[in-house]
Amino acid sequence: MKNTPMLAALADLWKDLQNPSVLWQIATLVLCLGLAWWLASNLRKRLALRMAAREALGRRVGRPMQFVGGGFDRLLFPVLALALVLVARLVLKHFQHVNLLHVAVPLLFALAAIRGVVYLLRHAVAAGGMLAVGERWVTLLVWLGVALHFTGLLPELTAVLEQITFPLGKQRISLLLVLHALFSVALTLLVSLWAAAMLEARLMTAESFDMSFRVALGRFVKALLVFAAVLVSLSLVGIDLTVLSVFGGALGVGLGLGLQRIASNYFAGFIILLDRSIRIGDMISVDKYSGAVTQINTRFTVLKSLDGTEAIVPNEMLVNSPVANLSFTTRENRLSVQLVVAYDSDLEMVKGLLLGAAAEHPRVLAEPAPAVLLRQFGADGLELEMGFWISDPEQGSLNMRSDLNFAIWRAFQAAGIGIPYPQREVRLLRAAARATD
């Protein structure tokens, strides 16, 4: 094995460890790590306060949001420690050997690289099994690179990968170029998705804009950043971008033949976000689905019903089907309860009891005021309807009608007002004729 600079540094470090002057290097390294830990802890506290404020905003707008601060606190310590060790090595090398710091730098760099890539992954990839697998692979690859660097095998491995080539059209490309391209694309995609998440978090705090406009702008910028990242990464590895015209044509044919429904859902999602016909927090009903809009994605919309069930509705259905929106122009909705009282009841007293029960309920609005209507003179009694208005349809109506019916029943029982039930008189004509005979 060749005597690489890293192996020479390790040999020099072994010599330094036998010299008492190495205590200066140890003290410098401990001081740098302690100072980095102190700075990171103070910055972490400020970041925690900021995160708490943003999470409160996310609960207020009623939309689950990812914020770019999550996981960033774990990146602070290795980055600060690496910066301090680099500065200390630059200063201390004028007075003595700094082989211990030479070895500490790649280790701290590897730790910072692992936590940095994991931080990007957590904001670019949805939480799940794939995220955990990605974090393990990142950790394995980074530490493998550090091991190859220490042992001096990294240049030899690079030369071997460069010698492995295969034809692609009229050109021959190496395996090293392919790996370089994959690494560039993955890294630029991670950075672009992280930037899109950061921009979306900023947009969610801009309360001067409508929520649907903020979501639509975030989706558009995310798609634009991903497209730009792919172009930049391919340019970095020397791939001619004109070959993408063939891919664009194939994609157009695919959209025309088999992906038109998926493309239709994506375009419908942008239409919904831009025309603001459906917004996050609205109570809507479409086909057999109803509930509050919790998410508007580019392909589907999530409706959460009052029983907790979430329906994933394709955006195409929301564009092409009639939609009942209970909070489109106003959140005020009219509800009613119907009942029947006997003909000999005091209607003025009944009206007062009904309006009193409505006035005591906290969800009933004072304006517009509740009203009692005499619908018709029924076969069993006087049919009445009490209409009232609410401003929170997302809380449901069945529970409110139940509360009012209980309150009306108690008021009628106390006032002695009866609620009639159907009564029918049955005459047996043949039996009566026989009795007369």
C-alpha positions as CSV (number, residue, x, y, z in Angstrom):
1,M,0.0,0.0,0.0
2,K,1.3,3.4,-0.9
3,N,2.4,5.9,1.8
4,T,-0.5,8.4,1.4
5,P,-0.5,11.8,3.1
6,M,-3.3,10.5,5.4
7,L,-1.2,7.5,6.5
8,A,1.8,9.8,6.9
9,A,-0.4,12.0,9.2
10,L,-1.4,9.0,11.2
11,A,2.2,8.0,11.6
12,D,3.2,11.5,12.7
13,L,0.3,11.5,15.1
14,W,1.6,8.3,16.7
15,K,4.9,10.1,17.2
16,D,3.2,13.2,18.7
17,L,1.3,11.0,21.2
18,Q,4.7,10.0,22.7
19,N,5.6,13.7,23.1
20,P,4.2,15.7,26.1
21,S,3.6,18.6,23.7
22,V,0.6,16.7,22.3
23,L,-1.3,18.0,25.4
24,W,-1.5,21.4,23.7
25,Q,-3.3,19.7,20.7
26,I,-5.6,17.8,23.0
27,A,-6.4,20.9,25.0
28,T,-7.1,22.9,21.8
29,L,-9.3,20.1,20.4
30,V,-11.3,19.9,23.7
31,L,-11.6,23.7,23.8
32,C,-12.9,23.8,20.3
33,L,-15.4,21.0,21.0
34,G,-16.6,22.6,24.2
35,L,-17.0,26.0,22.6
36,A,-18.9,24.5,19.7
37,W,-21.2,22.7,22.1
38,W,-21.9,25.9,24.0
39,L,-22.6,27.9,20.9
40,A,-24.8,25.1,19.5
41,S,-26.9,24.9,22.7
42,N,-27.5,28.6,22.7
43,L,-28.5,28.7,19.0
44,R,-30.7,25.6,19.6
45,K,-32.7,27.4,22.3
46,R,-33.4,30.3,19.9
47,L,-34.3,27.9,17.2
48,A,-36.7,26.1,19.5
49,L,-38.6,29.3,20.3
50,R,-38.9,30.0,16.6
51,M,-40.1,26.5,15.9
52,A,-42.8,26.8,18.6
53,A,-44.1,30.0,17.0
54,R,-44.2,28.4,13.6
55,E,-46.0,25.3,14.8
56,A,-48.6,27.6,16.5
57,L,-49.1,29.2,13.1
58,G,-49.5,25.8,11.5
59,R,-52.2,24.9,13.9
60,R,-53.9,28.3,13.4
61,V,-54.1,27.9,9.6
62,G,-55.3,24.3,10.1
63,R,-52.8,22.8,7.8
64,P,-49.9,20.3,8.7
65,M,-46.7,22.0,7.8
66,Q,-43.1,21.0,7.6
67,F,-40.6,23.6,8.8
68,V,-37.0,23.8,7.7
69,G,-35.8,24.2,11.3
70,G,-36.6,20.6,12.2
71,G,-33.3,18.7,12.6
72,F,-31.1,21.7,11.9
73,D,-30.1,21.9,15.6
74,R,-28.2,18.5,15.2
75,L,-26.2,20.0,12.4
76,L,-25.0,23.0,14.4
77,F,-22.4,21.2,16.6
78,P,-20.3,19.4,13.9
79,V,-20.3,22.4,11.6
80,L,-19.2,24.8,14.4
81,A,-16.7,22.3,15.7
82,L,-15.2,21.8,12.2
83,A,-14.9,25.6,11.7
84,L,-13.2,26.1,15.1
85,V,-10.8,23.2,14.6
86,L,-9.8,24.5,11.2
87,V,-9.1,28.0,12.6
88,A,-7.2,26.5,15.6
89,R,-5.1,24.3,13.2
90,L,-4.3,27.3,11.1
91,V,-3.0,29.2,14.2
92,L,-1.3,26.4,16.1
93,K,0.7,25.0,13.2
94,H,3.0,28.0,13.4
95,F,4.2,26.9,16.9
96,Q,4.1,23.0,16.8
97,H,2.8,19.9,15.1
98,V,-0.9,19.7,14.6
99,N,-1.3,16.1,13.5
100,L,-4.1,15.4,15.9
101,L,-6.1,18.2,14.4
102,H,-5.2,16.9,10.9
103,V,-7.0,13.6,11.8
104,A,-9.9,15.3,13.6
105,V,-10.8,17.5,10.6
106,P,-12.0,14.6,8.2
107,L,-13.9,12.9,11.1
108,L,-15.7,16.2,11.9
109,F,-16.3,16.8,8.2
110,A,-17.8,13.3,7.9
111,L,-20.1,13.9,10.8
112,A,-21.2,17.2,9.4
113,A,-21.8,15.7,6.0
114,I,-23.9,12.9,7.4
115,R,-26.1,15.2,9.5
116,G,-26.3,17.7,6.6
117,V,-27.6,15.2,4.1
118,V,-29.9,13.6,6.7
119,Y,-31.3,17.1,7.4
120,L,-32.0,17.6,3.7
121,L,-33.6,14.2,3.4
122,R,-36.0,14.8,6.3
123,H,-37.3,17.9,4.5
124,A,-37.2,16.5,0.9
125,V,-38.6,13.0,1.6
126,A,-41.9,12.1,3.4
127,A,-41.4,10.4,6.7
128,G,-41.6,6.6,6.4
129,G,-39.5,3.5,5.8
130,M,-37.7,5.0,2.8
131,L,-36.4,7.9,4.9
132,A,-34.9,5.5,7.5
133,V,-33.3,3.5,4.7
134,G,-31.9,6.6,3.1
135,E,-30.4,7.8,6.3
136,R,-28.6,4.4,6.9
137,W,-27.2,4.4,3.3
138,V,-26.0,8.0,3.7
139,T,-24.2,7.1,7.0
140,L,-22.7,4.0,5.5
141,L,-21.4,5.7,2.3
142,V,-19.9,8.7,4.1
143,W,-18.0,6.6,6.7
144,L,-16.9,4.3,3.8
145,G,-15.5,7.3,2.0
146,V,-13.6,8.4,5.2
147,A,-12.2,4.9,5.6
148,L,-11.0,4.8,2.0
149,H,-9.5,8.3,2.5
150,F,-7.6,7.2,5.6
151,T,-6.3,4.0,4.0
152,G,-5.3,5.7,0.8
153,L,-7.5,3.5,-1.4
154,L,-9.8,6.3,-2.6
155,P,-7.6,7.4,-5.6
156,E,-7.1,3.7,-6.6
157,L,-10.8,3.0,-6.5
158,T,-11.5,6.2,-8.5
159,A,-9.0,5.0,-11.2
160,V,-10.6,1.6,-11.4
161,L,-14.1,3.1,-11.8
162,E,-12.9,5.4,-14.5
163,Q,-11.4,2.5,-16.5
164,I,-14.8,0.6,-16.5
165,T,-16.6,1.9,-19.6
166,F,-19.6,0.9,-21.7
167,P,-21.0,2.3,-25.0
168,L,-23.9,4.7,-25.0
169,G,-24.8,5.6,-28.6
170,K,-21.7,6.7,-30.3
171,Q,-19.9,7.5,-27.1
172,R,-18.3,5.5,-24.3
173,I,-18.9,6.6,-20.8
174,S,-17.2,5.4,-17.6
175,L,-18.8,4.0,-14.5
176,L,-17.3,6.9,-12.5
177,L,-19.1,9.4,-14.7
178,V,-22.4,7.6,-14.1
179,L,-21.9,7.6,-10.4
180,H,-20.9,11.2,-10.5
181,A,-24.1,12.0,-12.4
182,L,-26.3,10.1,-10.0
183,F,-24.6,11.9,-7.0
184,S,-25.0,15.3,-8.7
185,V,-28.6,14.7,-9.5
186,A,-29.4,13.4,-6.0
187,L,-27.6,16.2,-4.3
188,T,-29.1,19.0,-6.4
189,L,-32.6,17.5,-6.0
190,L,-32.2,17.4,-2.2
191,V,-31.1,21.0,-2.2
192,S,-33.9,22.1,-4.5
193,L,-36.6,20.3,-2.4
194,W,-35.1,21.7,0.8
195,A,-35.3,25.2,-0.8
196,A,-38.9,24.6,-1.8
197,A,-39.8,23.5,1.7
198,M,-38.1,26.6,3.1
199,L,-40.0,28.9,0.7
200,E,-43.3,27.1,1.5
201,A,-42.7,27.7,5.2
202,R,-42.1,31.3,4.5
203,L,-45.2,31.6,2.4
204,M,-47.3,30.0,5.1
205,T,-46.4,33.0,7.4
206,A,-47.4,35.6,4.8
207,E,-51.0,36.0,6.0
208,S,-51.6,38.9,3.6
209,F,-52.0,36.3,0.8
210,D,-54.8,33.8,0.5
211,M,-54.0,30.3,1.7
212,S,-54.8,28.7,-1.7
213,F,-52.5,31.2,-3.5
214,R,-49.7,30.4,-1.1
215,V,-50.1,26.7,-1.6
216,A,-50.3,27.1,-5.4
217,L,-47.2,29.3,-5.5
218,G,-45.3,26.8,-3.3
219,R,-46.3,23.9,-5.6
220,F,-45.2,25.9,-8.7
221,V,-41.9,26.9,-7.2
222,K,-41.2,23.4,-6.1
223,A,-41.8,22.0,-9.6
224,L,-39.6,24.8,-11.1
225,L,-36.8,24.1,-8.6
226,V,-36.8,20.4,-9.3
227,F,-36.7,20.9,-13.0
228,A,-33.8,23.5,-12.7
229,A,-31.9,21.1,-10.4
230,V,-32.1,18.3,-13.0
231,L,-30.8,20.6,-15.7
232,V,-28.0,21.9,-13.6
233,S,-26.9,18.5,-12.4
234,L,-26.8,17.1,-15.9
235,S,-24.8,20.1,-17.1
236,L,-22.3,19.6,-14.3
237,V,-21.4,16.1,-15.6
238,G,-21.2,17.2,-19.2
239,I,-24.4,15.7,-20.6
240,D,-25.8,17.5,-23.7
241,L,-29.2,18.9,-22.8
242,T,-30.4,18.6,-26.3
243,V,-30.9,14.8,-25.7
244,L,-33.8,15.8,-23.4
245,S,-35.9,16.7,-26.5
246,V,-36.3,13.0,-27.2
247,F,-37.4,12.4,-23.6
248,G,-39.8,15.3,-23.8
249,G,-41.4,13.8,-26.9
250,A,-41.7,10.4,-25.2
251,L,-43.3,12.1,-22.2
252,G,-45.8,13.9,-24.4
253,V,-46.8,10.6,-26.1
254,G,-47.1,8.9,-22.7
255,L,-49.3,11.7,-21.4
256,G,-51.5,11.5,-24.5
257,L,-51.9,7.7,-24.3
258,G,-52.0,6.5,-20.8
259,L,-51.3,9.3,-18.3
260,Q,-54.0,11.7,-19.3
261,R,-56.0,11.1,-16.2
262,I,-53.0,11.7,-13.9
263,A,-52.1,14.8,-15.9
264,S,-55.7,16.0,-15.6
265,N,-55.6,15.6,-11.8
266,Y,-52.4,17.6,-11.7
267,F,-53.8,20.5,-13.8
268,A,-57.1,20.4,-11.9
269,G,-55.1,20.8,-8.7
270,F,-53.4,23.9,-9.9
271,I,-56.8,25.2,-11.2
272,I,-58.4,24.7,-7.7
273,L,-55.5,26.5,-6.0
274,L,-55.5,29.4,-8.4
275,D,-59.2,30.1,-8.7
276,R,-59.7,29.6,-4.9
277,S,-63.1,27.9,-5.4
278,I,-62.0,25.5,-2.7
279,R,-59.7,26.5,0.1
280,I,-58.1,24.8,3.1
281,G,-60.6,24.7,6.0
282,D,-63.7,24.8,3.8
283,M,-66.6,22.4,4.5
284,I,-67.5,20.8,1.2
285,S,-69.6,17.9,-0.2
286,V,-68.9,16.2,-3.5
287,D,-70.5,13.0,-4.7
288,K,-70.8,10.9,-1.6
289,Y,-67.9,12.5,0.2
290,S,-68.1,15.4,2.6
291,G,-65.8,17.0,5.2
292,A,-63.3,19.8,5.9
293,V,-60.5,20.4,3.4
294,T,-57.3,19.6,5.2
295,Q,-54.9,19.3,2.2
296,I,-54.9,20.4,-1.4
297,N,-52.2,18.6,-3.2
298,T,-51.4,18.7,-6.9
299,R,-53.1,15.3,-7.6
300,F,-55.7,14.9,-4.8
301,T,-57.5,16.7,-2.0
302,V,-58.0,15.4,1.5
303,L,-61.4,15.7,3.1
304,K,-61.7,15.0,6.8
305,S,-65.2,14.1,8.0
306,L,-66.6,14.8,11.4
307,D,-66.1,11.1,12.4
308,G,-62.4,11.4,11.7
309,T,-62.5,9.5,8.3
310,E,-60.3,11.0,5.7
311,A,-61.3,10.8,2.0
312,I,-58.7,11.2,-0.7
313,V,-60.7,12.8,-3.6
314,P,-59.0,13.2,-7.1
315,N,-58.8,16.9,-8.1
316,E,-60.5,16.1,-11.4
317,M,-63.7,15.2,-9.5
318,L,-63.7,18.6,-7.8
319,V,-63.4,20.4,-11.1
320,N,-65.9,18.4,-13.2
321,S,-68.5,17.6,-10.5
322,P,-70.9,19.9,-8.6
323,V,-69.4,20.8,-5.2
324,A,-71.4,22.1,-2.2
325,N,-69.2,24.5,-0.4
326,L,-70.6,25.6,3.0
327,S,-68.0,28.4,3.4
328,F,-67.4,29.7,-0.1
329,T,-68.4,33.3,0.3
330,T,-69.5,33.2,4.0
331,R,-69.2,30.8,6.8
332,E,-72.7,31.5,8.0
333,N,-75.1,28.6,7.5
334,R,-78.8,28.1,8.3
335,L,-80.0,25.1,10.2
336,S,-83.5,24.2,11.4
337,V,-85.4,21.8,13.7
338,Q,-88.9,20.7,13.1
339,L,-91.6,19.7,15.6
340,V,-95.4,19.3,16.0
341,V,-97.5,20.7,18.8
342,A,-101.2,20.1,19.7
343,Y,-103.9,22.4,18.3
344,D,-104.8,23.6,21.7
345,S,-101.3,24.8,22.5
346,D,-100.5,28.5,23.2
347,L,-98.4,29.3,20.1
348,E,-97.0,32.5,21.5
349,M,-95.7,30.6,24.5
350,V,-94.3,27.8,22.2
351,K,-92.5,30.5,20.1
352,G,-91.0,32.0,23.2
353,L,-89.7,28.7,24.5
354,L,-88.2,27.8,21.1
355,L,-86.4,31.1,20.8
356,G,-85.2,30.9,24.4
357,A,-83.7,27.5,23.8
358,A,-81.9,28.8,20.7
359,A,-80.6,31.9,22.5
360,E,-79.0,29.8,25.2
361,H,-77.0,27.7,22.8
362,P,-73.5,29.2,22.3
363,R,-73.2,28.3,18.6
364,V,-76.4,30.1,17.6
365,L,-75.8,33.5,16.1
366,A,-77.7,36.5,17.4
367,E,-77.6,38.0,13.9
368,P,-79.3,36.8,11.8
369,A,-81.8,36.1,14.6
370,P,-83.5,32.8,15.0
371,A,-87.1,32.6,13.7
372,V,-90.0,30.3,14.3
373,L,-92.3,29.5,11.3
374,L,-95.7,27.8,11.2
375,R,-95.2,25.5,8.3
376,Q,-98.7,24.0,8.0
377,F,-101.8,22.7,9.8
378,G,-101.0,19.0,9.9
379,A,-103.3,16.0,10.4
380,D,-101.9,15.5,13.9
381,G,-101.0,19.0,15.0
382,L,-99.4,22.3,14.2
383,E,-96.1,21.8,12.3
384,L,-93.5,24.3,13.3
385,E,-89.9,25.0,12.2
386,M,-87.3,27.0,14.0
387,G,-84.5,28.3,11.8
388,F,-81.2,29.6,13.2
389,W,-77.7,30.5,11.9
390,I,-74.2,29.2,12.8
391,S,-70.7,30.3,11.7
392,D,-68.8,27.1,12.4
393,P,-70.1,24.4,10.0
394,E,-66.9,22.4,10.5
395,Q,-68.2,21.6,14.0
396,G,-71.1,19.6,12.6
397,S,-74.9,20.0,12.8
398,L,-76.2,16.8,14.3
399,N,-74.8,17.4,17.7
400,M,-76.3,20.9,17.8
401,R,-79.7,19.8,16.7
402,S,-79.6,17.1,19.4
403,D,-78.8,19.8,22.1
404,L,-81.6,22.0,20.9
405,N,-84.1,19.1,20.9
406,F,-83.2,18.2,24.5
407,A,-83.5,21.8,25.6
408,I,-86.9,22.1,23.8
409,W,-88.1,18.9,25.4
410,R,-87.2,20.1,28.9
411,A,-88.9,23.5,28.3
412,F,-92.1,21.8,27.0
413,Q,-92.2,19.4,29.9
414,A,-91.9,22.3,32.4
415,A,-94.6,24.4,30.6
416,G,-97.0,21.4,30.2
417,I,-97.0,21.6,26.4
418,G,-97.6,18.3,24.8
419,I,-96.2,16.9,21.5
420,P,-99.0,14.9,19.8
421,Y,-98.5,11.5,18.2
422,P,-100.5,10.1,15.3
423,Q,-103.9,8.7,16.3
424,R,-106.1,6.7,14.0
425,E,-109.7,5.3,14.5
426,V,-110.4,2.0,12.9
427,R,-114.0,0.8,12.3
428,L,-114.9,-2.8,11.5
429,L,-118.1,-2.4,9.4
430,R,-118.8,-6.1,9.0
431,A,-118.7,-6.7,12.7
432,A,-121.0,-3.8,13.3
433,A,-123.5,-5.0,10.7
434,R,-123.7,-8.5,12.3
435,A,-124.3,-6.9,15.7
436,T,-127.4,-5.0,14.4
437,D,-128.8,-8.2,12.9
